[in-house]
Amino acid sequence: MTQRHADTPLAIDAATAKASKQRTIDALIQASPSVLLLRDGELVLYRRTRSLLYQCRFKLADGKWHRFSTRRASLENAIAAACDMYDEARYRQRLGLAHRTHTFAQIASITLAEMRQQIDLSTGKTAVHSYATCIEKYFLPYFGDKVLEELTHTDVREFELWRDRQMTRTLMATQIPPSVATSISPT
């Protein structure tokens, strides 16, 4: 009986070690790779340590790394999303477009920053100050969240009507001369 008690802890330790080893192997089998190379290494899919979502990065002809979130937690869905992003960016590059679409507000903020820099460098009031004011007062409130590439002639015409309603006075440059107005209007 004494011998059985001596064998029992060893048997439990061996069983525990075997179960622990099996759990480790199962975890390694289920673990996703930390970095996955796609499209002959041109597209890199990875997961940050503090995030459940996969990220991707790739280089375009400009030589810079472009990083995006796939917004996907599953590896299969992240691969599909990353490949779609990469293909779209390369297609847009071939067409001479920006690799990602920008809203009017994003472009306007960059433009306003450059204008403010010009205003700070010059002495006195310039036309740039008036342009910046118009962007902030009229263009940003109307076009803010619209994608710049998707703006149409109709959008611009609707903006002009909206702007005219916002203003307390009529603009001299936007008034149609009577001779042109009579030739345009149906009689």
Salt bridges, closest charged atoms under 4 A:
GLU42 OE1 - ARG90 NH1 3.89
ASP62 OD2 - HIS66 NE2 3.15
ASP87 OD1 - ARG39 NH1 2.44
GLU136 OE2 - ARG116 NH2 2.64
GLU149 OE2 - ARG92 NH2 2.65
GLU160 OE1 - ARG157 NH1 2.75
ASP164 OD1 - ARG163 NH2 3.28
